[in-house]
Amino acid sequence: MKVAFQGEPGAYSEQAIFERWQTPETLPCETFDAVFEAVASGQAQAGLIPIENSLAGSIHQNYDLLLRYQLPIAGEHFLRVRHCLIGLPGASKDQLRRVRSHPQALGQCAAYLRSLNVKTEPVYDTAGSVKLLQTENDPSVAAIASRRAANLYGMEILEEGIEDNPENYTRFLEIRLTPPDIVVEDAKTSIVFTLKNSPGALFKALSVFALRDIDLTKIESRPLAGKPWEYLFYVDFLGATQTESARRALSHLEESALLLRVLGCYPRARLP
């Protein structure tokens, strides 16, 4: 099984792949777009993309890509993220002037970084920031990434567990060319829809789930490209599209939605 992910070897996305599959072959990609392209072209059998973090929030770009590529969501995975401050072998925290990492990682360690009194520098990937350390060989620069990234690139962990809150989890979505087998038990469904801009439109749309006691676990709005101040609404709810209550709710929603698409129905993951 070849699985595509965004980032360099040692990235948290790759760590999530090794947790999810027993013997995967990983395909590093420079961008999230490239992950979707790899799956759409058949270069990889699946892709694993981060969609939200419990501290830093949503990865909005991936919501847009889910709509653009129309690759079904086949599953989800929760990864406990434990950040490490990584420097050159022999370096110390007292020497540090700059710390690099992905913007999400910098955000998750913001309070800790303020205590170090260093400048932060966003880069494309957590593991990539460690790779840059190896290339530049500057002891005044450190990176934030995983323990595995430090080991892969021969760097030293200066401190571990530097995230501002220990309840730091990233939710990943598995994307494939074809949807998974029919899921009914303990399922989650992701949808996207647009509405006419009128009073109470969103309230009426969400009420189709409340009326049927369907639990919404996530709602996210994104700008609708080309239509200023109009929005797409992404919703996750518990339950499978095959159940009577979900079928009726989606049919009811379709009456008022200008666009309605099921992004995936897949087994629900639990926090580790």
C-alpha positions in Angstrom: 0.0 0.0 0.0 1.5 3.3 -1.1 0.2 6.3 0.8 0.9 9.9 -0.1 1.5 12.7 2.5 2.6 16.3 2.5 6.1 16.9 3.8 9.5 15.4 4.2 10.2 12.0 5.7 9.8 12.3 9.4 6.7 14.6 9.2 3.8 14.0 11.5 1.7 13.0 8.6 4.1 10.2 7.9 4.0 9.2 11.6 0.2 9.0 11.3 0.6 6.7 8.2 2.8 4.3 10.2 0.2 4.2 13.0 -2.7 3.6 10.6 -1.2 0.9 8.3 1.1 -2.0 9.2 3.6 -2.0 6.3 2.9 1.1 4.2 5.1 2.6 1.5 5.1 6.3 2.0 5.2 8.9 -0.8 6.4 12.4 0.3 4.8 15.3 -1.5 5.8 18.9 -1.5 2.3 20.3 -1.3 -1.2 19.2 -0.3 -2.3 19.7 -3.9 0.4 17.1 -4.9 -1.1 14.6 -2.4 -4.5 14.9 -4.1 -2.8 14.6 -7.5 -0.9 11.5 -6.5 -4.2 9.8 -5.4 -6.2 11.0 -8.4 -3.6 9.8 -10.9 -3.2 6.4 -9.2 0.4 7.1 -8.2 -0.6 6.3 -4.6 -3.5 4.1 -3.5 -4.4 6.5 -0.7 -3.5 9.9 0.8 -3.5 11.0 4.4 -4.1 14.7 5.0 -4.4 16.8 8.2 -7.8 18.5 8.5 -7.8 20.0 12.0 -5.7 20.3 15.1 -7.2 20.5 18.7 -5.1 23.6 19.5 -4.5 25.4 16.2 -7.8 24.7 14.4 -8.6 23.8 10.9 -6.3 23.4 7.8 -8.6 25.4 5.5 -6.7 24.6 2.3 -7.6 20.9 2.6 -11.3 21.7 2.9 -11.0 23.5 -0.5 -9.1 20.6 -2.0 -11.7 18.0 -0.9 -14.3 19.9 -2.9 -12.1 20.5 -5.9 -10.8 16.9 -6.4 -13.9 15.0 -5.4 -11.9 12.1 -3.9 -14.0 10.3 -1.3 -13.0 10.3 2.4 -12.4 6.7 3.4 -11.4 7.1 7.0 -10.0 9.3 9.8 -7.1 9.0 12.2 -6.2 10.9 15.4 -2.5 11.5 16.1 -1.2 12.6 19.5 1.3 15.4 18.5 4.3 15.7 20.8 6.6 18.5 19.7 10.4 18.5 20.2 12.8 21.4 20.1 15.6 20.2 17.9 19.0 21.6 17.3 22.4 20.6 16.0 24.4 18.1 18.0 26.1 19.9 20.9 23.8 23.0 20.6 22.1 24.4 23.7 18.9 26.4 24.2 20.9 29.4 25.5 22.5 29.8 22.0 19.2 30.0 20.1 18.1 33.1 18.2 15.6 31.6 15.7 13.2 28.6 15.7 11.7 27.3 12.5 8.8 25.0 11.8 5.4 24.7 10.0 3.1 27.6 11.0 0.7 25.1 12.8 3.5 23.8 15.0 4.7 27.3 15.8 1.2 28.1 16.8 0.9 25.1 19.0 4.1 26.1 20.9 3.6 29.8 21.0 3.8 30.3 24.7 6.9 28.2 25.0 8.6 30.1 22.2 7.8 33.4 23.9 9.6 32.1 27.0 12.7 31.5 24.9 12.7 35.0 23.5 13.5 33.8 20.0 12.3 34.8 16.5 10.1 32.4 14.8 10.4 31.5 11.1 7.6 29.6 9.3 8.6 26.9 6.8 6.7 24.4 4.6 7.0 21.4 6.9 8.1 20.3 10.4 10.5 17.6 9.2 11.7 20.0 6.5 12.7 22.5 9.2 15.0 19.8 10.6 16.4 19.0 7.2 17.3 22.7 6.8 19.2 22.5 10.1 21.3 19.7 8.8 22.0 21.8 5.6 22.8 25.1 7.2 24.8 23.9 10.3 23.9 27.0 12.4 23.8 26.3 16.2 21.7 29.5 16.8 18.8 28.0 14.8 16.5 25.2 16.1 13.4 23.4 14.6 10.2 22.1 16.0 9.3 18.6 14.8 8.9 15.0 15.9 11.4 12.7 17.7 11.5 10.6 14.5 12.6 13.6 12.4 15.4 14.4 14.8 16.6 10.8 14.5 16.3 10.6 10.7 18.4 13.7 10.2 21.0 13.1 13.0 20.0 16.1 15.1 19.7 16.5 18.9 16.5 16.9 20.9 17.0 19.9 23.2 13.6 19.5 24.9 10.6 17.3 24.3 6.9 17.9 24.9 7.0 21.7 24.3 3.4 22.1 23.0 1.4 24.6 25.1 -1.2 22.0 25.9 -0.8 18.2 26.3 -4.2 17.6 24.7 -2.6 18.2 21.3 -4.2 16.0 18.6 -4.3 16.3 14.8 -7.2 14.7 12.9 -6.3 13.2 9.6 -8.5 12.1 6.7 -7.8 9.2 4.4 -8.6 9.9 0.7 -8.9 7.4 -2.0 -10.1 7.1 -5.6 -13.1 4.9 -4.6 -15.2 5.0 -1.5 -14.9 2.4 1.2 -17.2 -0.5 1.7 -20.6 0.3 3.1 -20.3 1.5 6.7 -23.2 1.4 9.0 -22.0 0.8 12.6 -20.1 3.6 14.3 -19.9 5.7 11.2 -19.2 9.3 10.5 -20.4 11.2 7.4 -18.9 14.4 5.9 -20.9 16.7 3.6 -20.6 20.1 2.0 -23.5 22.4 1.0 -24.3 26.0 0.0 -27.5 27.9 0.8 -29.4 30.9 -0.6 -28.5 34.0 1.5 -31.8 34.5 3.3 -32.9 35.0 7.0 -32.7 31.8 8.9 -31.3 29.7 6.1 -28.5 28.1 8.1 -30.8 27.5 11.1 -33.3 25.7 8.9 -30.5 23.7 7.2 -29.1 22.5 10.5 -32.5 21.8 12.0 -32.9 18.8 9.6 -30.3 17.0 11.7 -31.7 18.2 15.1 -35.2 17.0 14.2 -33.8 13.5 13.8 -31.4 13.5 16.8 -28.4 13.4 14.5 -25.2 14.5 16.3 -23.2 17.2 14.4 -19.5 16.9 15.4 -18.1 19.7 13.2 -19.2 22.6 11.1 -16.9 24.8 9.1 -17.6 27.6 6.7 -15.4 28.6 3.7 -15.7 31.4 1.2 -17.4 30.4 -2.1 -14.8 31.3 -4.8 -16.1 33.9 -7.2 -19.1 34.9 -5.1 -18.1 37.4 -2.4 -19.7 37.0 1.0 -21.3 33.6 0.1 -20.1 30.5 1.8 -19.7 26.7 1.7 -20.6 24.8 4.8 -18.8 21.7 5.7 -20.5 19.4 8.2 -19.5 16.2 9.9 -22.3 14.1 11.6 -22.4 10.8 13.4 -24.2 8.1 11.4 -24.1 6.5 8.0 -25.8 7.7 4.9 -27.5 4.3 4.6 -29.6 4.8 7.8 -33.2 6.0 7.4 -32.6 9.1 9.6 -29.6 10.3 7.6 -31.3 9.6 4.3 -34.3 11.7 5.4 -32.1 14.5 6.7 -30.1 14.8 3.5 -33.2 14.6 1.4 -34.7 17.4 3.5 -31.5 19.5 3.3 -31.5 19.0 -0.5 -34.8 20.9 -0.7 -33.1 24.2 0.4 -29.4 23.6 -0.6 -28.1 25.1 -3.8 -25.4 22.4 -3.7 -25.1 19.3 -1.6 -22.4 16.7 -1.8 -21.5 13.8 0.4 -17.7 13.9 0.8 -17.5 10.5 2.5 -19.1 8.0 4.9 -16.4 6.1 6.8 -15.6 4.4 10.1 -15.4 6.8 13.0 -12.0 7.0 14.8 -11.6 7.4 18.5 -8.9 9.4 20.4 -6.0 7.2 21.4 
